Amino acid sequence: MAGIDMEDLRKALSRDGFLILGGFAFDASKTSGVAGLPACDPTGGSGFLILVGNAGGAMWEAFTAAPEARDGARDPLDRYTRRCITAIAAHFEMGAVFPFERPFQPFQQWAMRAGGFSPSPVGVLAHSRFGPWAGFRAALVWETSGARHPPEKPATAQRADPTLEGERAGPCPACVEKPCMAACPAKALTPQGYDVPRCLSYLEANPDAACLSGCLARIACPHGAAYRQGREQARFHMRAFTGGHVGT
């Protein structure tokens, strides 16, 4: 493999509704076992990790047209993601890991390492372009061995794809008003963090809550408004969040 053609990779991912959310080079001999970096071959080596995700409705449109969305089996979106990303990884001779498979990997830490993200009061990371609507679906990992290095350095990859943000900061630290916190009817967003049990209790007690068609706190975020989820997409994810017990 001569190198990572970022433009070809971006096009292959976009056909299935995915996009590149960031990436970084690593030295496995120095980072193996370190939180926030890939746990690679302990014998050494180096490589490049690329975060793959979605924002807006492109992935939802591709997924709902796929057989996994209609076969009635469990975890349709995870299965769709695994099928598509595994095929793309094989084509580009890369490895693939997924946030829904054990052992669970530190995707949020990887995103902070890649840049362009910041922690948000809503519990998800917010992206400088996509706001709180960027979802992590996979990571593609290209590893080299010995003294070889990835022929595509991070700076080259950033020039090839503007969604690799490098050191650019996420939007939340500069947000003073924090409209997301006031918009939550459950009062689950506090200065101490996102109170998930309080959120779930509110939804269970209010099965007709507007939140079940999309988290009102996320919708209130002024960043990435063009990438908000549509009603059916939002309800799909809220059903998953509540374990399918609320809002079905």
C-alpha positions as CSV (number, residue, x, y, z in Angstrom):
1,M,0.0,0.0,0.0
2,A,1.6,3.2,-1.2
3,G,-0.4,5.5,1.1
4,I,-3.9,6.7,2.1
5,D,-5.7,8.5,-0.7
6,M,-7.9,10.6,1.4
7,E,-10.1,11.8,-1.4
8,D,-10.9,8.3,-2.6
9,L,-11.6,7.2,1.0
10,R,-13.9,10.2,1.5
11,K,-15.8,9.3,-1.6
12,A,-16.1,5.7,-0.7
13,L,-17.5,6.6,2.8
14,S,-19.9,9.2,1.5
15,R,-21.6,6.6,-0.8
16,D,-22.8,4.9,2.3
17,G,-23.6,8.1,4.2
18,F,-20.4,8.3,6.3
19,L,-17.8,11.0,6.6
20,I,-14.4,11.6,8.1
21,L,-14.4,13.4,11.5
22,G,-10.7,13.6,12.1
23,G,-7.5,11.6,12.4
24,F,-4.0,11.5,13.8
25,A,-0.7,9.7,13.4
26,F,0.6,7.5,16.2
27,D,3.6,5.6,17.2
28,A,2.4,2.2,18.5
29,S,5.7,1.6,20.4
30,K,5.0,4.7,22.5
31,T,1.2,4.7,22.7
32,S,0.2,1.1,23.2
33,G,-1.9,0.9,26.3
34,V,-2.1,4.7,26.8
35,A,-5.6,6.1,27.2
36,G,-6.8,8.0,24.2
37,L,-4.6,6.4,21.6
38,P,-4.9,3.1,19.7
39,A,-3.9,-0.1,21.5
40,C,-1.8,-1.4,18.6
41,D,0.7,-4.2,18.1
42,P,2.8,-4.2,21.3
43,T,5.9,-5.1,19.2
44,G,6.0,-1.5,17.8
45,G,5.1,0.2,14.6
46,S,3.3,3.4,13.6
47,G,0.2,4.3,11.7
48,F,-2.7,6.6,11.2
49,L,-6.2,6.5,12.8
50,I,-9.2,8.0,11.0
51,L,-12.5,8.6,12.8
52,V,-15.5,7.8,10.7
53,G,-19.0,9.0,11.6
54,N,-22.1,10.8,10.3
55,A,-23.8,14.1,10.6
56,G,-27.1,15.3,9.0
57,G,-29.4,12.9,7.1
58,A,-27.0,11.3,4.5
59,M,-26.4,8.1,6.5
60,W,-30.0,7.9,7.6
61,E,-31.1,7.9,3.9
62,A,-28.6,5.3,3.0
63,F,-29.4,3.1,6.0
64,T,-33.2,3.2,5.5
65,A,-32.7,2.0,1.9
66,A,-30.5,-0.9,3.1
67,P,-31.7,-4.5,3.9
68,E,-30.7,-4.2,7.5
69,A,-33.3,-1.5,8.1
70,R,-36.1,-3.9,7.0
71,D,-35.1,-7.4,8.1
72,G,-36.5,-7.1,11.6
73,A,-33.3,-8.3,13.3
74,R,-31.7,-6.6,16.2
75,D,-29.2,-3.7,15.9
76,P,-29.9,-2.8,12.3
77,L,-27.8,0.4,12.2
78,D,-24.8,-1.3,13.9
79,R,-25.0,-4.2,11.3
80,Y,-25.3,-1.7,8.4
81,T,-22.3,0.2,9.7
82,R,-20.2,-3.0,10.2
83,R,-21.0,-4.3,6.7
84,C,-20.2,-1.0,4.9
85,I,-17.2,0.0,6.9
86,T,-15.7,-3.6,6.8
87,A,-15.9,-3.6,3.0
88,I,-14.3,-0.2,2.8
89,A,-11.5,-1.1,5.2
90,A,-10.7,-4.2,3.2
91,H,-10.6,-2.2,0.0
92,F,-8.1,0.3,1.4
93,E,-6.2,-2.4,3.3
94,M,-7.0,-0.9,6.7
95,G,-8.3,-2.3,10.0
96,A,-11.6,-1.2,11.4
97,V,-12.9,-1.0,15.0
98,F,-16.4,0.0,16.1
99,P,-17.8,1.8,19.2
100,F,-20.5,-0.9,19.7
101,E,-18.1,-3.9,19.8
102,R,-16.2,-5.2,22.8
103,P,-13.6,-4.4,23.9
104,F,-15.0,-0.9,23.8
105,Q,-12.5,1.7,22.5
106,P,-12.0,5.3,23.7
107,F,-13.6,7.0,20.7
108,Q,-14.3,10.3,22.6
109,Q,-10.7,10.4,23.7
110,W,-9.6,9.7,20.1
111,A,-11.8,12.5,18.9
112,M,-10.2,15.0,21.4
113,R,-6.8,13.8,20.2
114,A,-7.8,14.4,16.6
115,G,-9.0,17.9,17.3
116,G,-12.1,19.9,16.3
117,F,-14.2,18.6,19.3
118,S,-15.1,19.8,22.7
119,P,-17.1,18.3,25.6
120,S,-20.7,19.6,25.8
121,P,-23.3,19.8,28.5
122,V,-25.4,17.4,26.5
123,G,-23.0,14.6,27.2
124,V,-21.8,14.2,23.6
125,L,-18.8,15.9,22.0
126,A,-19.6,18.9,19.9
127,H,-17.8,19.4,16.6
128,S,-16.6,22.8,15.3
129,R,-18.6,22.3,12.1
130,F,-21.3,19.7,13.0
131,G,-22.1,20.8,16.5
132,P,-23.6,18.1,18.7
133,W,-24.8,16.1,15.6
134,A,-21.6,14.3,14.8
135,G,-21.9,10.6,15.6
136,F,-19.0,8.1,15.8
137,R,-19.5,5.0,13.8
138,A,-16.0,3.5,13.3
139,A,-12.3,4.1,13.3
140,L,-10.1,3.0,10.4
141,V,-6.6,2.2,11.4
142,W,-3.6,1.8,9.1
143,E,-0.5,0.4,10.8
144,T,3.0,0.1,9.5
145,S,5.8,-2.0,11.0
146,G,9.3,-1.4,12.2
147,A,10.8,2.0,11.2
148,R,8.3,2.7,8.4
149,H,6.0,5.6,8.8
150,P,2.6,6.5,7.3
151,P,3.3,8.1,3.9
152,E,0.3,10.4,4.4
153,K,1.2,12.7,7.3
154,P,-1.6,14.5,9.2
155,A,-1.0,17.8,7.5
156,T,-1.3,16.1,4.0
157,A,-4.5,14.5,5.1
158,Q,-5.9,17.8,6.3
159,R,-5.3,19.4,3.0
160,A,-7.0,16.5,1.2
161,D,-10.1,16.6,3.5
162,P,-11.3,19.7,5.4
163,T,-13.1,17.7,8.0
164,L,-9.8,16.7,9.5
165,E,-9.7,19.6,11.9
166,G,-6.2,19.3,13.3
167,E,-5.8,21.5,16.4
168,R,-9.0,23.5,15.8
169,A,-11.1,23.7,19.0
170,G,-14.7,22.6,19.5
171,P,-17.4,25.2,20.0
172,C,-18.5,24.7,23.6
173,P,-15.7,26.6,25.6
174,A,-16.6,29.8,23.8
175,C,-20.4,29.4,24.3
176,V,-21.5,31.8,27.1
177,E,-25.3,31.5,26.9
178,K,-25.5,27.7,26.8
179,P,-29.1,27.5,25.5
180,C,-28.9,23.7,25.7
181,M,-29.1,23.7,29.5
182,A,-32.2,25.9,29.7
183,A,-33.9,23.9,26.9
184,C,-33.9,20.6,28.8
185,P,-37.4,20.0,30.4
186,A,-36.0,17.3,32.7
187,K,-33.4,19.7,34.1
188,A,-30.9,16.9,33.5
189,L,-28.1,19.2,32.4
190,T,-26.3,20.6,35.4
191,P,-23.0,22.2,36.1
192,Q,-21.9,18.8,37.4
193,G,-22.7,17.1,34.1
194,Y,-25.4,15.2,32.3
195,D,-27.7,13.4,34.7
196,V,-28.7,10.4,32.6
197,P,-31.0,8.7,35.2
198,R,-32.9,11.9,35.6
199,C,-33.4,12.2,31.8
200,L,-34.6,8.6,31.5
201,S,-37.0,9.1,34.5
202,Y,-38.5,12.1,32.9
203,L,-39.0,10.3,29.6
204,E,-40.6,7.3,31.3
205,A,-43.0,9.6,33.2
206,N,-43.8,11.6,30.0
207,P,-44.2,9.1,27.2
208,D,-45.5,11.9,24.9
209,A,-42.6,14.2,25.6
210,A,-41.4,16.3,22.7
211,C,-37.9,15.1,23.5
212,L,-38.7,11.7,22.0
213,S,-38.8,13.3,18.6
214,G,-35.4,14.8,19.2
215,C,-33.4,16.0,22.3
216,L,-34.5,19.5,22.9
217,A,-31.2,20.4,24.4
218,R,-29.3,19.3,21.4
219,I,-31.8,21.1,19.1
220,A,-31.2,24.3,21.1
221,C,-27.5,24.3,20.3
222,P,-26.7,27.1,17.7
223,H,-23.8,25.1,16.3
224,G,-24.3,22.7,13.4
225,A,-28.0,23.5,13.0
226,A,-27.9,22.4,9.3
227,Y,-27.0,18.9,10.4
228,R,-29.8,18.3,12.9
229,Q,-31.5,14.9,12.7
230,G,-34.8,14.5,11.0
231,R,-37.9,13.4,13.1
232,E,-37.7,9.7,12.2
233,Q,-34.0,9.6,12.6
234,A,-34.2,11.2,16.0
235,R,-37.0,8.9,17.1
236,F,-34.9,5.9,16.1
237,H,-32.0,7.0,18.3
238,M,-34.3,8.0,21.2
239,R,-35.8,4.5,21.1
240,A,-32.4,3.0,21.3
241,F,-31.4,5.4,24.1
242,T,-34.5,4.4,26.2
243,G,-34.0,0.7,25.4
244,G,-37.1,0.7,23.3
245,H,-39.4,1.1,26.3
246,V,-40.5,4.7,25.7
247,G,-41.9,6.4,22.7
248,T,-42.4,3.2,20.6
